[in-house]
Amino acid sequence: MTMSNQQPAALITGGTTGIGHATARVLHAEGFGVLVTGRNPDTLAEARRSLPDEVAVLRADLRSTADAKQVADEIQQRFGKLDLAFLNAGLVRLTPLETLDEAVWDELFDVNVKGQLFTLKAILPLLGPGSSVVFNSSTVGRRGVPGQLVYGATKGAVYSLIRTLAVELAPRGIRVNAVSPGPVETPAQTKLGQDMPAGRLETFKQQINGWIPMARPGTDEEIARAVVFLASPAASFITGANIDVDGGLAAQIGSRASA
Ligand SMILES: NC(=O)c1ccc[n+]([C@@H]2O[C@H](COP(=O)([O-])OP(=O)(O)OC[C@H]3O[C@@H](n4cnc5c(N)ncnc54)[C@H](OP(=O)(O)O)[C@@H]3O)[C@@H](O)[C@H]2O)c1
């Protein structure tokens, strides 16, 4: 189905669950045409059930440049253009240096950095003047958390990407920014628990939540609202910037971290 060219259009990578799913709901309510991607058949099916019918749900593995081309083709066909790309899909693994193996390094960098960048390359022709790109980074990209060595490095890489991309794409009228969530209850946290001894996840979450000055985790909708702001005319002079949406976690000094 082709949408009216007046309607703003958004792509969300990894929009089948968690923060991406919440952002799809919020953008749809704000009047955007939305296409979300994911790769797991179960979460894709659940997203088709739980998201509004008008939201397109597409299977696309971020690690595949062929899939990225399909995403671009689908957006071209449905919307004819793109106003917002929320590059959100991501994986988290607990990987202390002693047990780090190359497969984990490759997997995290392939999805969290390379996949996002090559997806952006594929959809770039669809982004016109006034459009906006938002990467999903993390507080962990700038703060040390034991065990989140590689994950933190991938999220730190995003800070570098947004600055160079902001400068490169400014002449085309495209703004590039990031949001950095603090802890948010999503399936990613459950997946993180797979790398921990039984029962450790709850203690880990309590410990991290205890570091947050606002004394609570964020909600997926609070992250979505920051994305909507960055995509809006209210943010028309903001590019190359990061917004921490973390209850003050990155701002503070003095937490004793151990995991
Ligand atoms: N939750 C937090 O506390 C937190 C904090 C800071 C930053 N973040 C960041 O927020 C982003 C979203 O995470 P979340 O917490 O919402 O977790 P989530 O619910 O696990 O969402 C991750 C999304 O990424 C998708 N994805 C993963 N690998 C993919 C691949 N190879 N190709 C396509 N899609 C893929 C997943 O789809 P499938 O189900 O199909 O795999 C899912 O839709 C991530 O970048 C994460 O690093 C989260």
The ligand as a Gaussian input file, in Angstrom:
#p B3LYP/6-31G(d) Opt

LIG

0 1
 N       16.851000      -2.115000      27.429000
 C       17.847000      -1.392000      27.880000
 O       18.075000      -1.321000      29.100000
 C       18.710000      -0.619000      26.926000
 C       19.585000       0.345000      27.469000
 C       20.396000       1.071000      26.594000
 C       20.344000       0.839000      25.233000
 N       19.497000      -0.103000      24.735000
 C       19.484000      -0.312000      23.284000
 O       18.174000      -0.220000      22.807000
 C       18.074000      -0.958000      21.583000
 C       16.810000      -1.807000      21.630000
 O       16.973000      -2.754000      22.659000
 P       15.765000      -3.255000      23.569000
 O       16.160000      -3.052000      24.974000
 O       14.483000      -2.731000      23.091000
 O       15.917000      -4.831000      23.313000
 P       15.057000      -5.910000      22.530000
 O       13.656000      -5.881000      22.997000
 O       15.846000      -7.156000      22.622000
 O       15.061000      -5.357000      21.035000
 C       16.078000      -5.626000      20.140000
 C       15.509000      -5.552000      18.753000
 O       16.606000      -5.702000      17.827000
 C       16.257000      -6.720000      16.917000
 N       17.439000      -7.372000      16.381000
 C       18.459000      -7.960000      17.049000
 N       19.343000      -8.469000      16.195000
 C       18.874000      -8.194000      14.949000
 C       19.342000      -8.449000      13.636000
 N       20.483000      -9.122000      13.401000
 N       18.600000      -8.028000      12.598000
 C       17.438000      -7.363000      12.808000
 N       16.950000      -7.075000      14.015000
 C       17.659000      -7.494000      15.067000
 C       15.369000      -7.655000      17.698000
 O       14.617000      -8.422000      16.797000
 P       14.468000     -10.021000      16.974000
 O       13.555000     -10.247000      18.131000
 O       13.904000     -10.414000      15.671000
 O       15.870000     -10.551000      17.222000
 C       14.514000      -6.659000      18.472000
 O       13.479000      -6.158000      17.657000
 C       19.366000      -1.752000      21.456000
 O       20.243000      -1.125000      20.545000
 C       19.943000      -1.688000      22.864000
 O       21.344000      -1.812000      22.853000
 C       18.674000      -0.836000      25.549000

